[in-house]
Amino acid sequence: MSRLIYANLVRMIKSRIFWVSEIFLAGYSVLVYGMAAVNIRNDGMNNFTGTVYFFNEMLFIHVIMAVFIPFFIGVEYSDGTIRNKIAVGHKRADIYLANVIVCYAAGLLQFVTYSVVSLLSALFFVGPSALASMEGIPRRIVYSLVIILVYAAVYSLIAMLDSNKTRAVVVELLTALVFVILITQIYKDLQEPELTSRVVLSESGEMEIEENVPNSKYLYGTKRTVYEWLDACLPEDQSMYVIDPDAEFPLRPPLCMLGESVVMIAAGVYLFQRKDIK
C-alpha cells in the first residue's frame, strides 16, 4: 500500500485544486488578521478572542474538503487509474485506504498552512498579545485533527462509491450544507441557559428585570441527552467549540468522532470491494 500512498501524494502535490485551496487559506488567514487589526483599533483588545481568528478555518474546512476530495478521487475514475490499479493486482482495500490517508493528509496540510500563516499574520498585524489571549491550544489542535479525519472519512466514502465526479461534488457540498444546518439547530439549542432573565411590567407600571427565570428553550431529560450525543458526533458542532475561548474539551467528542470515522472507513472498504468498476 505504500506505493499507492506515494503515488497519491505525488498526484496531490501536482493537483491544481489542492494548490488553489492552499493559496485561498493563506490569503484568508491574512485577511482575517487584517480585519482583527481593524477591530482592535476601533474597540481595543477587550473584545479580542484569539481562538476565533486562529482556528477560524475549522468553520469552513469541510467545504474545501468537499470540493477537493471528489475531484481528487474522481480523476482516478475518469482516467481509468482505479481500474488499472486493480488490474495489476492491488487490493481494493489498499486502494481505498490509500485514498483516505492521502485525503486526510491533504486536510492536515490545509490546516497547517492556515495555522502557520495565521501565526505570522497575528504577529504582524496584532503582535504577541494575539497569541497570549488563546487558551488550551493543544486540546484545540487535537480536536481539529479529529474533526478533519471525520470529514476525510465521510467525503472519501462518497467519492469512492460514486464514479461520477460532478455528482460526487454536488452530493458532498449538500452534505456540507447539512452539517451547517445541523449546527445552527443543535449547537444553538445546547447553548441555551437553564435560567434566564426577562423584563416585566411591575404593578407601579415600571419596567423591571426579573432574574433566574426558567428558560423555556432549555433542553431537559432525554431530548438533551440525544442532542449532547449528536453534538459530540457532529464535526461541525465541535468546530464551534474549537473557536470558543471558554469551551471545555471532554473526552467523549473525540472518541465519538474517532469511532464514527473508523465505522465509515470500514463501511467504505466493504462497499468498495463490491462496487462494479466500469
N, C-alpha and C positions, 0 to 999 in steps of 0.2 A: 504493500500500500504506500510505502514511502515514495516510490516513483510517481504514483498518481498524485500524491500531495505536492511533490516538487513540480510536476508538470502544471498543476493547477495554480501554484504560487507564481510560476513564471507567467502564465496567462493572465493572472490577476494584475501583476505588475505592468503588463502591457495593455491592460484594459483602459480605454478612454473614459468610460463611465466611472471607474474607480478613481482616476485622477481628477475628474470633474468634481466628484464628491469631496476629495481631499482639498481642492482649491476652494470649494464652497465653504467647507468647515473652517478653513484657515481664515478666509475673508469674513465669515460670520463672527468668529471669535474676536477679531479686531473691531468689527462694528459694535459688538455687544459692549466691549470695554470702552469704546469711544462714547457710547451712549451713557455708560456708567460715569464717565468723567464729567459729562454734561450734567447729569443728575446730581453729582456731588457738588459741582459749582453752584447749582441752584438751591439745594437743600442741605448740603453738608454731609457728613458721614453718619448722621443719626439714623437715616433710613436705608443705609447701605447694607445689603446682605450678600456676602461674598459667595456663598454656595449657589445662589440663584444665578449668578453670572458664570461662575466657573464650571458648573455642571449643567448649564442650560441646554447643551446638546442632547441630553438624555430625554428631553421632551419631544424631540422630533427625529432622533436617530432611526426610529422604526420606519419612518417614511423613506429615508435614504436607503436603508437596507431593503425595503420593499421594492425599490426600483433597481438597485444594483444586483441583488441575488437572482431574480428571474432572468435578467439579461445575461448575467454571467453563466448561469446554468443553461439557459435557452440556446446559447451559441453551440453548446455541445450537441444538442438535439438537431439544430438546423444544419450544422456541418457534418453530422453523422459520426461525431467523435465518440459518443457513448456506445453506439453500435460497434464501432471499430475496437474499442476497449474490451467489449465482451467477446468479440471475435478472436482476439489474440490471447484470450484466456484469463483476463482479470475477473475476479468475483464481483458480482453485483453489490454485495455488501461492502466490499472495499471501495468500489466506485462511489457509492452513496456516502459512506463515511468520509472519504477524501474530500468530497464537495462540501459537506457540512463543516469539516475542520477548516477549510480554506475560507468559506463564507464567514465563519466565526473570526478567523484571523483578520479578514478584511474589516469586520466590525471593530475589532480591537485596535487596528491601525487607525481607523477613523476616530476612535475615542482618544488615542494617544495624540494624534495630530491636533485635535481641538484642544486637548489639555495643555500641550506644550505651547501652542500659540497663545492660549489664554493666559498661561503663566507669564509669558513675555509681555503680552498686552496689558496685563494687570500691573506689572512693574512699570511699564512705560506710561500708561495713562493715569494710574491711580497711585502707585507706589507700594512699598512693603505693607502698608496698612490694609490693602485689599486682601492680602493673604492671611494677615493676622486675625481677620474677622471671621475666618472659617473654622468650624469645629468638626471633629470626627472624620477627617479626610480618609484614613484607611478604611473605615467601615463604609463610607460612601463609594469608594472605589470598588470595594468587594461587591457591593450591591450592583454597581454599574456593570461590572464584568458578568455577573449572573444574568442581569436583565438582557444584555447583548446576546448571551447564549440562548435565551428563550427565543428571541427574535430570529436568530440564525436557525434554530431548530424548526420553528413554525414556517418560515419563508422557504427554507430548503425543502421541507416536506411538500409544499405546494408546487414549487418549481420542478422538483424531481419527478412528480407524478403527472404533471401537465407538460407535454412536449411543445405545446403552442406558447411561444414566448410572449406574444401580445396578450393573450388571455390570462396567462400567469401574472403578468404585471397588473392587469386590471383587478384580478382576484386579490392580489396581495395589497394593493392600495385600498381596496374595500375593507380588507382585514385590518389595515392600519386605521382606517376610519372608525371601525368598530371599537378598537382599543380606545380611541379618543372619546367616543360616545359613552363607553362604559366608565371611563374615568370621571366624566362630568357628573355621572349619577352616583356611583359607588363611593368614590373618594369624597365628594361633596357631602353626601349623607352621613358618612362616618365622622366628618369634622364638626357636625352639629353638637353643641354642648348640651349636657343634660339639664342644666339650669341656665336661664337667660334673664334678661331684664326687659321691661316694657314701660311705655309711657301711658299713664292712666289719668283720668279726669277726677280730681278729688271732689268731695261734697261742696267745697267752697268755690268750685269752678276753676281751680288752678291745675296746671299740668304737673304731675309728679312722676318720678321714676320709681317703679316697683322692682325690687331686686329679688334674685333667687326664685324666679317663676319657672315651673316645669315647662320644658321646651317640647311642644307638640311634635316637632320634627325629629326629635331624638329617637334613635332606634333601640328597641328593647328586645330581650329574650332571643328566640330562635332566629328572628329576622336579622338581628345584629350579628349573631354568630355566623350566619350564612354570608352576610356582607363582609365580615372580617376574613373569612376563608377565601372569598373571591378576591378581596383586596390583596391578600398575600400571594395569590397565584397570578394576578394580572401584572405584567411587567410595566405597563404604562402607569398604573396606580403607584407602583413602587418608585417610579421615576420622580413622582411628586415629592416623596419623602427624601429622595436624594438631594433635591434642591432646597428642601425646607430646613432652615437653620436650627429649628427647635425640634426636629424629628428624632424619635428614638429608633433604634435598629435591633428589634428582636430577632431571634434565630429562625422563627417559623417561616417568614417570607423567602429567604434564600433557599431554605430546604425545600419548600413547596415548588419554587421555580426550577431548582435543580431536578426535582422529581419529575415535573412535567416535561422538562427538556429531554430527560432520558426516555420517558414514555413515547414522546413524539419521534425521537430519533429511532427508537426500536420499531415503532409502527411504520415509519418511513422505510426502513430497511426491509421489513416484511412485505410491504405493499410493492416496493420497487422490484423485489425478486419475482413478483408475479405479473409485473407490467409487461405488456406486449410492446417491444421496441421495434418500431417500423423503420 
